[in-house]
Amino acid sequence: MNRKRFTLALIASMMIGVTCFGLAACKKAEPTETSLESTELTTTTTTTVPTTTLTEYTGPLTNTEEITWTETQLESPATYYCNVSKGEFLNVRSGPGTKYEKVGTLTRGQSIVVVAKAGGGWYKTQDGFYVSETYLSGTMPN
């Protein structure tokens, strides 16, 4: 019978949060302090962005190409539109022909003012450069 009471007392004490090591020495569990140290971890990511320097031009660029061809001045400057296929570009050159240096490009529909006609189907722009008349139109392309 003693054993049965001891077992019941043990079970009862476990259910109510009491720690018993025997009937004579029962003690209520005391809360204990727990100290946790935390360390804050900071991650820094540095991204280097390449610097781009853009040259700003004011006014027309100077063309240093020596003129060895004939040009016929137009009565008045005329506006033409670049008429190349979508996604294509029209080269602007330093002289009237593909053997001359490419100095820029025009996109479809971009306007340009021409002031003279050079031999071989080339127009001189107001800036002193040349574009092929094959790819120019007097009307804006669709």
HELIX and SHEET records of a PDB file:
HELIX    1   1 ASN A    2  MET A   15  1                                  14    
HELIX    2   2 GLU A  133  TYR A  135  5                                   3    
SHEET    1   A 2 VAL A  18  CYS A  20  0                                        
SHEET    2   A 2 CYS A  26  LYS A  28 -1                                        
SHEET    1   B 5 TYR A 130  SER A 132  0                                        
SHEET    2   B 5 TRP A 122  THR A 125 -1                                        
SHEET    3   B 5 SER A 111  ALA A 118 -1                                        
SHEET    4   B 5 GLU A  71  CYS A  82 -1                                        
SHEET    5   B 5 LEU A 136  SER A 137 -1                                        
SHEET    1   C 2 PHE A  89  ARG A  93  0                                        
SHEET    2   C 2 LYS A 102  THR A 107 -1                                        
END                                                                             
